[in-house]
């Protein structure tokens, strides 16, 4: 490894203005945040420093870290920053910039989660009381199976939790104001896994994971009330039959339901990101001018395939629908409409049209996957999705960055070439993405192929030919 790092250092140059930024995600937690000086934590910090040194040698720009709500605010309005003081100090000491993710979601229950950090214990009861509800399930996602998720406060309760999000944002900015020059971007969690989506394929439901259609999440009291008020309908009593009869495509009530489901997600995203802009991106704010990022997932299964002539043939797209990413209005899936993604991209366009002093950057996942991932019946069009979102973002003037979806794809050179092909680095790359975030450090450091490909990617992104 030492010889590899020496070789990487010898071929990299430092340039002042990279054409694209390359960041790497840190582990979900380092050691025990509640026992920073315990022997096990000391060993974890030593290993983390070794990872940072190896990554810095490749020339990456920054390291992203989750700032878990469950760690920093265990008691209402009482913030604890000791763990993140240490985490930021280690990142900066390695000569790297910091990309904090304000993680209003829990850690645990998703692919790659290797720790458990629930939301603060006081959150759901407080939000339910504000909403005039006695049952915490009213402000959680409740699925078609009747299961409630504790991963994130539901979009139908956003108005009652928004002040708590803002309080954490303000406290974070106040505490870390002096680090502003070393913060590359601030990301804001908008849902499970930090993504703007419903937990349609998460662990609280049975048989709803990849590559199924997932489960609708619109069955809480607040969701039902909102749907009745806005559309005068109820959610499907039998979702399986609803989709089997194609009511979501062929009936007005079915299309209205899906449109409401999708729009509810977007309203939530706009409320939270508008609040972030109000806290971070106004004159006099310590973090004014720093990019704010938010992520939508690359749900690449059940999308479609290419026929023998190369023409696009859509599958049912139910996984994207259940996650809330796309609608089913007539002509919504045409190329001109971003194959369904123009509407969600327009949220980010609206956020960027205001007078805020910071950009809002859209992040999209699955950049490392080809079309046809896994078996044909999966109907994966991952690479096509990356292109569709890129085109929609370019047409609407939305700054765009990307991520890989799965860390175990990083030991393969083909994955890296796909990610590089998405970058916008004239004249060698003609993609639409101005940066990459790679998950995660533990998937890269120690793997020779991943380290070599990371160095190659950084060199190209920073303009070295």
TORKOL-4160 file (C-alpha; in steps of 0.2 Angstrom, whole numbers, padded with zeros to 4 digits, m for minus):
465
<pt num="1" X="0000" Y="0000" Z="0000"/>
<pt num="2" X="0014" Y="0012" Z="0004"/>
<pt num="3" X="0022" Y="0009" Z="m0013"/>
<pt num="4" X="0005" Y="0012" Z="m0021"/>
<pt num="5" X="0002" Y="0028" Z="m0012"/>
<pt num="6" X="0019" Y="0034" Z="m0017"/>
<pt num="7" X="0016" Y="0031" Z="m0035"/>
<pt num="8" X="m0001" Y="0040" Z="m0034"/>
<pt num="9" X="0007" Y="0055" Z="m0026"/>
<pt num="10" X="0020" Y="0056" Z="m0039"/>
<pt num="11" X="0008" Y="0057" Z="m0054"/>
<pt num="12" X="m0004" Y="0069" Z="m0047"/>
<pt num="13" X="m0003" Y="0088" Z="m0048"/>
<pt num="14" X="m0012" Y="0101" Z="m0038"/>
<pt num="15" X="m0023" Y="0113" Z="m0048"/>
<pt num="16" X="m0033" Y="0128" Z="m0041"/>
<pt num="17" X="m0049" Y="0125" Z="m0049"/>
<pt num="18" X="m0055" Y="0108" Z="m0053"/>
<pt num="19" X="m0066" Y="0105" Z="m0067"/>
<pt num="20" X="m0076" Y="0093" Z="m0056"/>
<pt num="21" X="m0076" Y="0089" Z="m0038"/>
<pt num="22" X="m0072" Y="0072" Z="m0031"/>
<pt num="23" X="m0077" Y="0068" Z="m0013"/>
<pt num="24" X="m0078" Y="0052" Z="m0003"/>
<pt num="25" X="m0090" Y="0047" Z="0010"/>
<pt num="26" X="m0083" Y="0043" Z="0028"/>
<pt num="27" X="m0089" Y="0028" Z="0038"/>
<pt num="28" X="m0107" Y="0031" Z="0045"/>
<pt num="29" X="m0099" Y="0033" Z="0062"/>
<pt num="30" X="m0081" Y="0032" Z="0068"/>
<pt num="31" X="m0079" Y="0023" Z="0084"/>
<pt num="32" X="m0092" Y="0026" Z="0098"/>
<pt num="33" X="m0099" Y="0044" Z="0097"/>
<pt num="34" X="m0104" Y="0042" Z="0115"/>
<pt num="35" X="m0087" Y="0036" Z="0121"/>
<pt num="36" X="m0074" Y="0046" Z="0111"/>
<pt num="37" X="m0059" Y="0040" Z="0122"/>
<pt num="38" X="m0063" Y="0022" Z="0124"/>
<pt num="39" X="m0050" Y="0010" Z="0118"/>
<pt num="40" X="m0061" Y="0004" Z="0104"/>
<pt num="41" X="m0064" Y="0021" Z="0098"/>
<pt num="42" X="m0046" Y="0025" Z="0098"/>
<pt num="43" X="m0042" Y="0011" Z="0086"/>
<pt num="44" X="m0056" Y="0017" Z="0075"/>
<pt num="45" X="m0050" Y="0034" Z="0074"/>
<pt num="46" X="m0032" Y="0028" Z="0070"/>
<pt num="47" X="m0040" Y="0018" Z="0056"/>
<pt num="48" X="m0050" Y="0033" Z="0050"/>
<pt num="49" X="m0034" Y="0043" Z="0050"/>
<pt num="50" X="m0025" Y="0030" Z="0039"/>
<pt num="51" X="m0040" Y="0031" Z="0027"/>
<pt num="52" X="m0040" Y="0050" Z="0026"/>
<pt num="53" X="m0021" Y="0050" Z="0022"/>
<pt num="54" X="m0023" Y="0037" Z="0008"/>
<pt num="55" X="m0038" Y="0047" Z="0001"/>
<pt num="56" X="m0028" Y="0064" Z="0002"/>
<pt num="57" X="m0014" Y="0056" Z="m0007"/>
<pt num="58" X="m0025" Y="0054" Z="m0022"/>
<pt num="59" X="m0030" Y="0072" Z="m0022"/>
<pt num="60" X="m0048" Y="0071" Z="m0018"/>
<pt num="61" X="m0057" Y="0087" Z="m0014"/>
<pt num="62" X="m0067" Y="0083" Z="0002"/>
<pt num="63" X="m0074" Y="0070" Z="0014"/>
<pt num="64" X="m0093" Y="0069" Z="0017"/>
<pt num="65" X="m0099" Y="0064" Z="0034"/>
<pt num="66" X="m0117" Y="0061" Z="0041"/>
<pt num="67" X="m0121" Y="0073" Z="0055"/>
<pt num="68" X="m0134" Y="0062" Z="0063"/>
<pt num="69" X="m0149" Y="0071" Z="0072"/>
<pt num="70" X="m0150" Y="0056" Z="0084"/>
<pt num="71" X="m0132" Y="0060" Z="0090"/>
<pt num="72" X="m0132" Y="0079" Z="0090"/>
<pt num="73" X="m0149" Y="0082" Z="0098"/>
<pt num="74" X="m0153" Y="0068" Z="0110"/>
<pt num="75" X="m0163" Y="0080" Z="0121"/>
<pt num="76" X="m0174" Y="0093" Z="0113"/>
<pt num="77" X="m0165" Y="0109" Z="0110"/>
<pt num="78" X="m0149" Y="0103" Z="0118"/>
<pt num="79" X="m0135" Y="0101" Z="0105"/>
<pt num="80" X="m0120" Y="0090" Z="0108"/>
<pt num="81" X="m0106" Y="0093" Z="0095"/>
<pt num="82" X="m0091" Y="0085" Z="0103"/>
<pt num="83" X="m0091" Y="0070" Z="0091"/>
<pt num="84" X="m0092" Y="0081" Z="0076"/>
<pt num="85" X="m0079" Y="0093" Z="0083"/>
<pt num="86" X="m0067" Y="0078" Z="0083"/>
<pt num="87" X="m0073" Y="0071" Z="0066"/>
<pt num="88" X="m0071" Y="0088" Z="0057"/>
<pt num="89" X="m0054" Y="0091" Z="0065"/>
<pt num="90" X="m0048" Y="0074" Z="0058"/>
<pt num="91" X="m0054" Y="0078" Z="0041"/>
<pt num="92" X="m0047" Y="0095" Z="0040"/>
<pt num="93" X="m0030" Y="0089" Z="0048"/>
<pt num="94" X="m0028" Y="0078" Z="0033"/>
<pt num="95" X="m0029" Y="0093" Z="0021"/>
<pt num="96" X="m0046" Y="0089" Z="0015"/>
<pt num="97" X="m0062" Y="0099" Z="0015"/>
<pt num="98" X="m0078" Y="0094" Z="0024"/>
<pt num="99" X="m0095" Y="0090" Z="0017"/>
<pt num="100" X="m0107" Y="0088" Z="0031"/>
<pt num="101" X="m0124" Y="0080" Z="0028"/>
<pt num="102" X="m0137" Y="0086" Z="0040"/>
<pt num="103" X="m0145" Y="0069" Z="0042"/>
<pt num="104" X="m0163" Y="0070" Z="0048"/>
<pt num="105" X="m0165" Y="0052" Z="0045"/>
<pt num="106" X="m0161" Y="0036" Z="0055"/>
<pt num="107" X="m0146" Y="0025" Z="0052"/>
<pt num="108" X="m0151" Y="0007" Z="0051"/>
<pt num="109" X="m0163" Y="m0003" Z="0040"/>
<pt num="110" X="m0155" Y="0002" Z="0023"/>
<pt num="111" X="m0142" Y="m0006" Z="0011"/>
<pt num="112" X="m0125" Y="m0003" Z="0018"/>
<pt num="113" X="m0131" Y="0002" Z="0035"/>
<pt num="114" X="m0118" Y="m0005" Z="0048"/>
<pt num="115" X="m0124" Y="0004" Z="0063"/>
<pt num="116" X="m0139" Y="0010" Z="0072"/>
<pt num="117" X="m0143" Y="0029" Z="0075"/>
<pt num="118" X="m0162" Y="0031" Z="0078"/>
<pt num="119" X="m0170" Y="0048" Z="0077"/>
<pt num="120" X="m0170" Y="0057" Z="0094"/>
<pt num="121" X="m0182" Y="0049" Z="0106"/>
<pt num="122" X="m0193" Y="0065" Z="0108"/>
<pt num="123" X="m0196" Y="0069" Z="0090"/>
<pt num="124" X="m0211" Y="0059" Z="0085"/>
<pt num="125" X="m0221" Y="0063" Z="0101"/>
<pt num="126" X="m0217" Y="0081" Z="0099"/>
<pt num="127" X="m0222" Y="0082" Z="0081"/>
<pt num="128" X="m0238" Y="0072" Z="0084"/>
<pt num="129" X="m0243" Y="0084" Z="0098"/>
<pt num="130" X="m0240" Y="0099" Z="0087"/>
<pt num="131" X="m0251" Y="0091" Z="0073"/>
<pt num="132" X="m0265" Y="0088" Z="0086"/>
<pt num="133" X="m0262" Y="0069" Z="0085"/>
<pt num="134" X="m0262" Y="0057" Z="0100"/>
<pt num="135" X="m0254" Y="0043" Z="0090"/>
<pt num="136" X="m0236" Y="0045" Z="0084"/>
<pt num="137" X="m0240" Y="0034" Z="0069"/>
<pt num="138" X="m0250" Y="0049" Z="0062"/>
<pt num="139" X="m0233" Y="0058" Z="0058"/>
<pt num="140" X="m0224" Y="0043" Z="0052"/>
<pt num="141" X="m0225" Y="0034" Z="0035"/>
<pt num="142" X="m0238" Y="0020" Z="0036"/>
<pt num="143" X="m0237" Y="0008" Z="0022"/>
<pt num="144" X="m0250" Y="m0001" Z="0012"/>
<pt num="145" X="m0246" Y="m0016" Z="0023"/>
<pt num="146" X="m0250" Y="m0006" Z="0039"/>
<pt num="147" X="m0232" Y="m0005" Z="0045"/>
<pt num="148" X="m0225" Y="0012" Z="0052"/>
<pt num="149" X="m0208" Y="0018" Z="0048"/>
<pt num="150" X="m0197" Y="0027" Z="0061"/>
<pt num="151" X="m0184" Y="0032" Z="0049"/>
<pt num="152" X="m0190" Y="0050" Z="0045"/>
<pt num="153" X="m0204" Y="0061" Z="0049"/>
<pt num="154" X="m0217" Y="0059" Z="0035"/>
<pt num="155" X="m0219" Y="0073" Z="0022"/>
<pt num="156" X="m0237" Y="0076" Z="0028"/>
<pt num="157" X="m0230" Y="0082" Z="0045"/>
<pt num="158" X="m0216" Y="0092" Z="0038"/>
<pt num="159" X="m0224" Y="0109" Z="0043"/>
<pt num="160" X="m0224" Y="0103" Z="0061"/>
<pt num="161" X="m0206" Y="0098" Z="0062"/>
<pt num="162" X="m0199" Y="0111" Z="0051"/>
<pt num="163" X="m0194" Y="0122" Z="0066"/>
<pt num="164" X="m0184" Y="0108" Z="0073"/>
<pt num="165" X="m0175" Y="0106" Z="0057"/>
<pt num="166" X="m0171" Y="0125" Z="0056"/>
<pt num="167" X="m0165" Y="0124" Z="0074"/>
<pt num="168" X="m0152" Y="0111" Z="0071"/>
<pt num="169" X="m0147" Y="0120" Z="0055"/>
<pt num="170" X="m0144" Y="0136" Z="0065"/>
<pt num="171" X="m0135" Y="0128" Z="0079"/>
<pt num="172" X="m0124" Y="0119" Z="0067"/>
<pt num="173" X="m0120" Y="0135" Z="0058"/>
<pt num="174" X="m0117" Y="0144" Z="0074"/>
<pt num="175" X="m0105" Y="0131" Z="0081"/>
<pt num="176" X="m0095" Y="0128" Z="0065"/>
<pt num="177" X="m0095" Y="0146" Z="0058"/>
<pt num="178" X="m0076" Y="0147" Z="0059"/>
<pt num="179" X="m0074" Y="0132" Z="0048"/>
<pt num="180" X="m0084" Y="0140" Z="0033"/>
<pt num="181" X="m0068" Y="0142" Z="0022"/>
<pt num="182" X="m0065" Y="0123" Z="0024"/>
<pt num="183" X="m0083" Y="0117" Z="0020"/>
<pt num="184" X="m0085" Y="0112" Z="0002"/>
<pt num="185" X="m0104" Y="0109" Z="0002"/>
<pt num="186" X="m0118" Y="0106" Z="0015"/>
<pt num="187" X="m0130" Y="0092" Z="0011"/>
<pt num="188" X="m0148" Y="0091" Z="0018"/>
<pt num="189" X="m0157" Y="0075" Z="0021"/>
<pt num="190" X="m0174" Y="0074" Z="0014"/>
<pt num="191" X="m0180" Y="0057" Z="0017"/>
<pt num="192" X="m0174" Y="0039" Z="0021"/>
<pt num="193" X="m0155" Y="0036" Z="0017"/>
<pt num="194" X="m0155" Y="0055" Z="0016"/>
<pt num="195" X="m0164" Y="0054" Z="m0001"/>
<pt num="196" X="m0180" Y="0063" Z="m0007"/>
<pt num="197" X="m0191" Y="0048" Z="m0008"/>
<pt num="198" X="m0203" Y="0037" Z="0002"/>
<pt num="199" X="m0197" Y="0022" Z="0011"/>
<pt num="200" X="m0205" Y="0011" Z="m0002"/>
<pt num="201" X="m0192" Y="m0003" Z="m0001"/>
<pt num="202" X="m0186" Y="m0002" Z="0017"/>
<pt num="203" X="m0185" Y="m0014" Z="0031"/>
<pt num="204" X="m0202" Y="m0010" Z="0040"/>
<pt num="205" X="m0211" Y="m0019" Z="0026"/>
<pt num="206" X="m0211" Y="m0037" Z="0020"/>
<pt num="207" X="m0206" Y="m0042" Z="0002"/>
<pt num="208" X="m0205" Y="m0024" Z="m0004"/>
<pt num="209" X="m0186" Y="m0023" Z="m0008"/>
<pt num="210" X="m0176" Y="m0024" Z="m0024"/>
<pt num="211" X="m0182" Y="m0028" Z="m0037"/>
<pt num="212" X="m0201" Y="m0027" Z="m0032"/>
<pt num="213" X="m0213" Y="m0013" Z="m0035"/>
<pt num="214" X="m0211" Y="m0008" Z="m0017"/>
<pt num="215" X="m0225" Y="m0003" Z="m0006"/>
<pt num="216" X="m0235" Y="0013" Z="m0006"/>
<pt num="217" X="m0233" Y="0024" Z="0010"/>
<pt num="218" X="m0248" Y="0035" Z="0010"/>
<pt num="219" X="m0259" Y="0026" Z="0024"/>
<pt num="220" X="m0256" Y="0037" Z="0039"/>
<pt num="221" X="m0270" Y="0048" Z="0047"/>
<pt num="222" X="m0262" Y="0064" Z="0041"/>
<pt num="223" X="m0259" Y="0057" Z="0023"/>
<pt num="224" X="m0277" Y="0051" Z="0021"/>
<pt num="225" X="m0283" Y="0068" Z="0028"/>
<pt num="226" X="m0272" Y="0077" Z="0015"/>
<pt num="227" X="m0278" Y="0067" Z="0001"/>
<pt num="228" X="m0296" Y="0068" Z="0005"/>
<pt num="229" X="m0294" Y="0087" Z="0007"/>
<pt num="230" X="m0285" Y="0090" Z="m0010"/>
<pt num="231" X="m0292" Y="0076" Z="m0021"/>
<pt num="232" X="m0308" Y="0070" Z="m0013"/>
<pt num="233" X="m0302" Y="0052" Z="m0014"/>
<pt num="234" X="m0294" Y="0039" Z="m0003"/>
<pt num="235" X="m0278" Y="0029" Z="m0006"/>
<pt num="236" X="m0280" Y="0012" Z="m0015"/>
<pt num="237" X="m0289" Y="m0001" Z="m0003"/>
<pt num="238" X="m0280" Y="m0015" Z="m0013"/>
<pt num="239" X="m0264" Y="m0008" Z="m0021"/>
<pt num="240" X="m0260" Y="m0024" Z="m0029"/>
<pt num="241" X="m0277" Y="m0024" Z="m0039"/>
<pt num="242" X="m0275" Y="m0005" Z="m0042"/>
<pt num="243" X="m0259" Y="m0008" Z="m0051"/>
<pt num="244" X="m0264" Y="m0024" Z="m0059"/>
<pt num="245" X="m0279" Y="m0015" Z="m0067"/>
<pt num="246" X="m0268" Y="m0001" Z="m0072"/>
<pt num="247" X="m0279" Y="0011" Z="m0064"/>
<pt num="248" X="m0264" Y="0023" Z="m0060"/>
<pt num="249" X="m0263" Y="0025" Z="m0079"/>
<pt num="250" X="m0280" Y="0023" Z="m0086"/>
<pt num="251" X="m0292" Y="0032" Z="m0073"/>
<pt num="252" X="m0293" Y="0050" Z="m0067"/>
<pt num="253" X="m0294" Y="0045" Z="m0049"/>
<pt num="254" X="m0279" Y="0034" Z="m0051"/>
<pt num="255" X="m0268" Y="0047" Z="m0059"/>
<pt num="256" X="m0274" Y="0060" Z="m0046"/>
<pt num="257" X="m0268" Y="0049" Z="m0032"/>
<pt num="258" X="m0251" Y="0046" Z="m0040"/>
<pt num="259" X="m0250" Y="0065" Z="m0044"/>
<pt num="260" X="m0254" Y="0069" Z="m0026"/>
<pt num="261" X="m0242" Y="0056" Z="m0019"/>
<pt num="262" X="m0228" Y="0063" Z="m0030"/>
<pt num="263" X="m0232" Y="0082" Z="m0027"/>
<pt num="264" X="m0233" Y="0079" Z="m0008"/>
<pt num="265" X="m0215" Y="0073" Z="m0009"/>
<pt num="266" X="m0210" Y="0088" Z="m0019"/>
<pt num="267" X="m0219" Y="0100" Z="m0007"/>
<pt num="268" X="m0209" Y="0093" Z="0007"/>
<pt num="269" X="m0193" Y="0095" Z="m0002"/>
<pt num="270" X="m0196" Y="0113" Z="m0006"/>
<pt num="271" X="m0201" Y="0117" Z="0012"/>
<pt num="272" X="m0185" Y="0110" Z="0019"/>
<pt num="273" X="m0173" Y="0116" Z="0006"/>
<pt num="274" X="m0181" Y="0134" Z="0007"/>
<pt num="275" X="m0178" Y="0133" Z="0025"/>
<pt num="276" X="m0160" Y="0128" Z="0023"/>
<pt num="277" X="m0158" Y="0143" Z="0011"/>
<pt num="278" X="m0166" Y="0155" Z="0023"/>
<pt num="279" X="m0153" Y="0149" Z="0037"/>
<pt num="280" X="m0137" Y="0147" Z="0027"/>
<pt num="281" X="m0139" Y="0157" Z="0011"/>
<pt num="282" X="m0144" Y="0175" Z="0017"/>
<pt num="283" X="m0133" Y="0190" Z="0019"/>
<pt num="284" X="m0122" Y="0189" Z="0034"/>
<pt num="285" X="m0124" Y="0170" Z="0037"/>
<pt num="286" X="m0108" Y="0162" Z="0041"/>
<pt num="287" X="m0111" Y="0149" Z="0027"/>
<pt num="288" X="m0118" Y="0160" Z="0014"/>
<pt num="289" X="m0111" Y="0156" Z="m0003"/>
<pt num="290" X="m0108" Y="0137" Z="0001"/>
<pt num="291" X="m0117" Y="0125" Z="m0010"/>
<pt num="292" X="m0132" Y="0116" Z="m0003"/>
<pt num="293" X="m0135" Y="0099" Z="m0009"/>
<pt num="294" X="m0150" Y="0087" Z="m0009"/>
<pt num="295" X="m0151" Y="0069" Z="m0016"/>
<pt num="296" X="m0164" Y="0059" Z="m0026"/>
<pt num="297" X="m0160" Y="0040" Z="m0028"/>
<pt num="298" X="m0157" Y="0031" Z="m0044"/>
<pt num="299" X="m0171" Y="0018" Z="m0043"/>
<pt num="300" X="m0166" Y="0009" Z="m0059"/>
<pt num="301" X="m0176" Y="m0007" Z="m0058"/>
<pt num="302" X="m0193" Y="m0010" Z="m0067"/>
<pt num="303" X="m0189" Y="0004" Z="m0079"/>
<pt num="304" X="m0187" Y="m0004" Z="m0096"/>
<pt num="305" X="m0176" Y="m0011" Z="m0109"/>
<pt num="306" X="m0169" Y="m0008" Z="m0126"/>
<pt num="307" X="m0176" Y="m0019" Z="m0140"/>
<pt num="308" X="m0166" Y="m0027" Z="m0154"/>
<pt num="309" X="m0166" Y="m0011" Z="m0164"/>
<pt num="310" X="m0161" Y="m0001" Z="m0149"/>
<pt num="311" X="m0178" Y="0007" Z="m0146"/>
<pt num="312" X="m0183" Y="0011" Z="m0128"/>
<pt num="313" X="m0197" Y="m0001" Z="m0121"/>
<pt num="314" X="m0204" Y="0005" Z="m0104"/>
<pt num="315" X="m0208" Y="m0008" Z="m0090"/>
<pt num="316" X="m0221" Y="m0004" Z="m0077"/>
<pt num="317" X="m0210" Y="0009" Z="m0068"/>
<pt num="318" X="m0219" Y="0005" Z="m0052"/>
<pt num="319" X="m0203" Y="0005" Z="m0041"/>
<pt num="320" X="m0201" Y="0023" Z="m0046"/>
<pt num="321" X="m0219" Y="0027" Z="m0043"/>
<pt num="322" X="m0220" Y="0019" Z="m0026"/>
<pt num="323" X="m0204" Y="0029" Z="m0021"/>
<pt num="324" X="m0213" Y="0045" Z="m0027"/>
<pt num="325" X="m0201" Y="0050" Z="m0040"/>
<pt num="326" X="m0212" Y="0051" Z="m0055"/>
<pt num="327" X="m0230" Y="0054" Z="m0060"/>
<pt num="328" X="m0242" Y="0045" Z="m0072"/>
<pt num="329" X="m0250" Y="0060" Z="m0081"/>
<pt num="330" X="m0252" Y="0058" Z="m0100"/>
<pt num="331" X="m0235" Y="0061" Z="m0109"/>
<pt num="332" X="m0225" Y="0063" Z="m0093"/>
<pt num="333" X="m0213" Y="0049" Z="m0098"/>
<pt num="334" X="m0208" Y="0057" Z="m0115"/>
<pt num="335" X="m0190" Y="0062" Z="m0118"/>
<pt num="336" X="m0195" Y="0080" Z="m0118"/>
<pt num="337" X="m0201" Y="0077" Z="m0100"/>
<pt num="338" X="m0185" Y="0069" Z="m0095"/>
<pt num="339" X="m0193" Y="0052" Z="m0096"/>
<pt num="340" X="m0203" Y="0057" Z="m0080"/>
<pt num="341" X="m0189" Y="0066" Z="m0071"/>
<pt num="342" X="m0192" Y="0084" Z="m0078"/>
<pt num="343" X="m0205" Y="0088" Z="m0064"/>
<pt num="344" X="m0194" Y="0083" Z="m0049"/>
<pt num="345" X="m0179" Y="0092" Z="m0057"/>
<pt num="346" X="m0190" Y="0107" Z="m0058"/>
<pt num="347" X="m0191" Y="0108" Z="m0039"/>
<pt num="348" X="m0172" Y="0112" Z="m0039"/>
<pt num="349" X="m0174" Y="0124" Z="m0054"/>
<pt num="350" X="m0186" Y="0134" Z="m0043"/>
<pt num="351" X="m0175" Y="0134" Z="m0028"/>
<pt num="352" X="m0161" Y="0141" Z="m0039"/>
<pt num="353" X="m0171" Y="0155" Z="m0046"/>
<pt num="354" X="m0173" Y="0164" Z="m0029"/>
<pt num="355" X="m0161" Y="0177" Z="m0022"/>
<pt num="356" X="m0152" Y="0165" Z="m0011"/>
<pt num="357" X="m0133" Y="0167" Z="m0011"/>
<pt num="358" X="m0130" Y="0149" Z="m0012"/>
<pt num="359" X="m0133" Y="0136" Z="m0026"/>
<pt num="360" X="m0144" Y="0121" Z="m0023"/>
<pt num="361" X="m0136" Y="0106" Z="m0031"/>
<pt num="362" X="m0145" Y="0090" Z="m0036"/>
<pt num="363" X="m0136" Y="0074" Z="m0032"/>
<pt num="364" X="m0141" Y="0058" Z="m0041"/>
<pt num="365" X="m0136" Y="0040" Z="m0038"/>
<pt num="366" X="m0132" Y="0024" Z="m0048"/>
<pt num="367" X="m0119" Y="0032" Z="m0059"/>
<pt num="368" X="m0108" Y="0016" Z="m0058"/>
<pt num="369" X="m0121" Y="0004" Z="m0065"/>
<pt num="370" X="m0124" Y="m0001" Z="m0084"/>
<pt num="371" X="m0141" Y="m0003" Z="m0092"/>
<pt num="372" X="m0146" Y="m0021" Z="m0090"/>
<pt num="373" X="m0140" Y="m0023" Z="m0072"/>
<pt num="374" X="m0143" Y="m0041" Z="m0065"/>
<pt num="375" X="m0156" Y="m0052" Z="m0074"/>
<pt num="376" X="m0167" Y="m0046" Z="m0089"/>
<pt num="377" X="m0183" Y="m0047" Z="m0079"/>
<pt num="378" X="m0176" Y="m0034" Z="m0067"/>
<pt num="379" X="m0178" Y="m0021" Z="m0082"/>
<pt num="380" X="m0164" Y="m0010" Z="m0076"/>
<pt num="381" X="m0160" Y="0005" Z="m0085"/>
<pt num="382" X="m0147" Y="0013" Z="m0073"/>
<pt num="383" X="m0136" Y="0021" Z="m0086"/>
<pt num="384" X="m0151" Y="0028" Z="m0096"/>
<pt num="385" X="m0158" Y="0035" Z="m0080"/>
<pt num="386" X="m0141" Y="0044" Z="m0076"/>
<pt num="387" X="m0142" Y="0052" Z="m0094"/>
<pt num="388" X="m0161" Y="0057" Z="m0092"/>
<pt num="389" X="m0158" Y="0066" Z="m0076"/>
<pt num="390" X="m0143" Y="0074" Z="m0083"/>
<pt num="391" X="m0152" Y="0080" Z="m0098"/>
<pt num="392" X="m0167" Y="0087" Z="m0088"/>
<pt num="393" X="m0155" Y="0096" Z="m0076"/>
<pt num="394" X="m0145" Y="0104" Z="m0091"/>
<pt num="395" X="m0161" Y="0110" Z="m0099"/>
<pt num="396" X="m0167" Y="0118" Z="m0083"/>
<pt num="397" X="m0151" Y="0125" Z="m0078"/>
<pt num="398" X="m0149" Y="0114" Z="m0062"/>
<pt num="399" X="m0131" Y="0110" Z="m0055"/>
<pt num="400" X="m0129" Y="0092" Z="m0054"/>
<pt num="401" X="m0118" Y="0079" Z="m0046"/>
<pt num="402" X="m0118" Y="0061" Z="m0044"/>
<pt num="403" X="m0115" Y="0046" Z="m0033"/>
<pt num="404" X="m0112" Y="0027" Z="m0035"/>
<pt num="405" X="m0126" Y="0017" Z="m0027"/>
<pt num="406" X="m0117" Y="0002" Z="m0020"/>
<pt num="407" X="m0099" Y="0002" Z="m0013"/>
<pt num="408" X="m0096" Y="m0016" Z="m0018"/>
<pt num="409" X="m0096" Y="m0010" Z="m0037"/>
<pt num="410" X="m0080" Y="0000" Z="m0034"/>
<pt num="411" X="m0067" Y="m0014" Z="m0036"/>
<pt num="412" X="m0072" Y="m0015" Z="m0054"/>
<pt num="413" X="m0064" Y="m0003" Z="m0067"/>
<pt num="414" X="m0079" Y="m0003" Z="m0078"/>
<pt num="415" X="m0089" Y="0005" Z="m0064"/>
<pt num="416" X="m0077" Y="0019" Z="m0063"/>
<pt num="417" X="m0077" Y="0022" Z="m0082"/>
<pt num="418" X="m0096" Y="0023" Z="m0081"/>
<pt num="419" X="m0095" Y="0036" Z="m0068"/>
<pt num="420" X="m0081" Y="0046" Z="m0077"/>
<pt num="421" X="m0092" Y="0046" Z="m0093"/>
<pt num="422" X="m0105" Y="0056" Z="m0084"/>
<pt num="423" X="m0094" Y="0070" Z="m0079"/>
<pt num="424" X="m0094" Y="0087" Z="m0088"/>
<pt num="425" X="m0076" Y="0090" Z="m0091"/>
<pt num="426" X="m0073" Y="0098" Z="m0108"/>
<pt num="427" X="m0066" Y="0093" Z="m0120"/>
<pt num="428" X="m0064" Y="0074" Z="m0114"/>
<pt num="429" X="m0081" Y="0071" Z="m0106"/>
<pt num="430" X="m0097" Y="0078" Z="m0112"/>
<pt num="431" X="m0108" Y="0072" Z="m0097"/>
<pt num="432" X="m0119" Y="0083" Z="m0086"/>
<pt num="433" X="m0112" Y="0080" Z="m0069"/>
<pt num="434" X="m0100" Y="0092" Z="m0061"/>
<pt num="435" X="m0094" Y="0081" Z="m0047"/>
<pt num="436" X="m0094" Y="0064" Z="m0039"/>
<pt num="437" X="m0097" Y="0058" Z="m0021"/>
<pt num="438" X="m0090" Y="0040" Z="m0019"/>
<pt num="439" X="m0097" Y="0028" Z="m0005"/>
<pt num="440" X="m0087" Y="0025" Z="0005"/>
<pt num="441" X="m0069" Y="0026" Z="0011"/>
<pt num="442" X="m0070" Y="0008" Z="0018"/>
<pt num="443" X="m0074" Y="0002" Z="0000"/>
<pt num="444" X="m0060" Y="0011" Z="m0008"/>
<pt num="445" X="m0045" Y="0011" Z="0004"/>
<pt num="446" X="m0036" Y="m0006" Z="0004"/>
<pt num="447" X="m0043" Y="m0011" Z="m0014"/>
<pt num="448" X="m0029" Y="m0008" Z="m0027"/>
<pt num="449" X="m0041" Y="m0006" Z="m0041"/>
<pt num="450" X="m0052" Y="0006" Z="m0033"/>
<pt num="451" X="m0037" Y="0017" Z="m0027"/>
<pt num="452" X="m0030" Y="0017" Z="m0044"/>
<pt num="453" X="m0046" Y="0021" Z="m0052"/>
<pt num="454" X="m0050" Y="0035" Z="m0039"/>
<pt num="455" X="m0033" Y="0043" Z="m0043"/>
<pt num="456" X="m0036" Y="0042" Z="m0062"/>
<pt num="457" X="m0054" Y="0050" Z="m0059"/>
<pt num="458" X="m0046" Y="0064" Z="m0048"/>
<pt num="459" X="m0033" Y="0068" Z="m0061"/>
<pt num="460" X="m0045" Y="0069" Z="m0075"/>
<pt num="461" X="m0058" Y="0079" Z="m0064"/>
<pt num="462" X="m0044" Y="0091" Z="m0059"/>
<pt num="463" X="m0039" Y="0094" Z="m0077"/>
<pt num="464" X="m0023" Y="0084" Z="m0078"/>
<pt num="465" X="m0022" Y="0076" Z="m0096"/>
